[in-house]
Amino acid sequence: MTDPWTDPVDDTMQDRIEERLRDLLLAREDLLQLKVIFRGEPGTVPTKLHPFAVVFLELESDANQDGYGASTGVRNYRYDGYVSIDVLHKDAAHLMPSSDRRANVSSYLSAKSYIQAARQALMAWGGPFGRLEDPVVSFDTKEQTVELVTENIRNGLVSRDENNYSNRAAFDFHIYTTRKFF
């Protein structure tokens, strides 16, 4: 029996990749402070669930847009997504600068540290050249992940509602898959 709260709606390649990404983050010891890792972007998040991570993924394109796969029996797909980590912004007591006018925003530094650990988790899966030696395989075994590329680390203050601010760090990634039709 499936549980609609924990089981994916479908067993698509996207579902399987999202679950692998979430498992990679859950396995990192330096991410144990995260209260939850959401699959998909949540709306308003209660402050008791900070810090949290988001894994978001979409099928962006068929990399064989010119029909190349019709002659080879192989199609390549690109999935684009991001991982983000939100840390509750409650830094007012610690914002006073030191004598040299420098001040650190602790939630920014925490978010930055967490996102580096998250990126390292994905990079470890991809190895030094991004090749996915432990691939995610589709339910019909015809499609599998082959490469991972990460990019664009960002940090910034976000508002989830008028009273809930968090420092969010994120990075983008691309996962390439190959599907064999013959």
N, C-alpha and C positions, 0 to 999 in steps of 0.2 A: 504494500500500500504506500502511495506517495504522500508526502507531507507538503502542502502548498506553501508553507512558510520557509521550508529549508531546501526542498528539491527544485531543480530548474523546471520551468514550464515545458521546455522541449529539451531534447538531447541533441542540440546542434553543436557544430564545431565551436561556435562562439561560446556556448555554455561551458563546454569542456575547457576552453582556454581560460575563461574567467575563473573557473574553479581552480585551475592550476596556479594562476597568478595569486589568488587568495591563499592557497596552500603555501606558496613560497613565502608570502608575508607572515603568515601564522607561524611558520617554522623558525623565523628569525628571533633569536634571543634578545637582541637590542630593540625589538618591537613589541615585547611583552607588555609594555605599559599601555598599548592601545586597547581601548575598551571594546571596540567592535571594528570589523572590516566589512564595510558595505559592498555589496555587488550591485552597482548602479548608484546613481547620484540621489541621495536622500533630500527631502525638503528640510523642514525645521528639525533640528536634532537637539534633544534635551542636553543641558549642560552636563548632566551626570554621565553622558556617553562620550565626553571629550577626554583624552584625545582619541580620534578615530581616523580610519583610512577609508578611501573610496577606490574601488577598481571599476573603471568604466571602459567599455570596449564596443566598437562597432565595425561591421564589415564595410570598409571604405571603398574598395574597388576590386575589380577583376583585373589582375595585372596583365592579362592577355587580351586587352581591348581590341587588338587588330585581328583577332581570329586565329592567332598562332596555334592555340590549343586544339582547334578542329583537325589539324593535320598531324599533330603529335599524340593526341589522346591525353595530354596533360594540361591542366589549367592551374594557374598560380593566382592566389588571392592575397590581398593585404588587409589586415585588421589593424585599425588605428585605435589608440586608447590613451588613457592616462591613469596614473596612480596619484592620489592626493592625500594629504594628511592635515587635519585641522587640530589645532591646539587652542584651547580657550584662552582668550586675551583678557587676562586680569593682572596687568603689569603696572598699574598706576602707582603702587607703593614703591616700585623699584625703578622709576623713570628719572629720578634725580641724577644729574650728571656728576661725575667725579671732578676733582679739582682741575683736570685738563679738559673739561667740557665734553667728556665722552660718556655716553649712556648706552646700555644694552637693553633691548626689549627681550625679556626671557622667553616669551612664547614664540617669538620669531626664531630664536636660537634653537629652541626645542623642535619646532617644526622643521627647521633646516637639518638638524641631526637625524630626525626620524626619516625624512625623505631620502637622505643619503643612504641610510640603512635599507630602505625599501628598494632604492635603485640598485644597490649592491646585491640584493636578493635576486632581482631579475637578471642582472649581469652575470651572476654565478650560474644561472640556468643556461644562459647563452654562451658562456665561456668567453675566452679572450677575443674571438672573432665573430661572436653572435650566432654561431651554428648551434642549433638545438639538438644535442646528442640524445637527450631523453625527451623525445617528441610527444606532443599531445596528438592522439590519433582519433579520428572520427568514429562514430558508432559502426559505420559500414567498413571501416579500415582502409578506405580509399583516399582519405585526405590526412595529411599530417603537417605539423609545424616544422619549418626548416630553418628559419632565421629570425633573430630579434635585434632590433635597433632601438636605442633609447636616445632621447634628446631633450632640450629645452627645460631645464630645471628653473622653476619660478617660485618665488616667495612673496606673500603679500597679505594684507589685512582684508578680510571679507566679512560681510554681514549676512547672517542667515535670517534674522528678523531685526526689528528695531532695538532689541535689548540684548542681542546675542552676537558678539563679535569674536572672531577667531583669526589667528594667524594660520594661513594655509600655504603649504608648500606642495608643489606638484611637479611631475615630469611626464612628458609624452613618450610614447613608444609605438613601434610598428612591429607587427608579427606577420611573417610571410608563411604561407602554406602552399603545398602542392597537392592537387587532387588528380588521381589517375582514373581515366574513364574506361580503359580497356583492360 
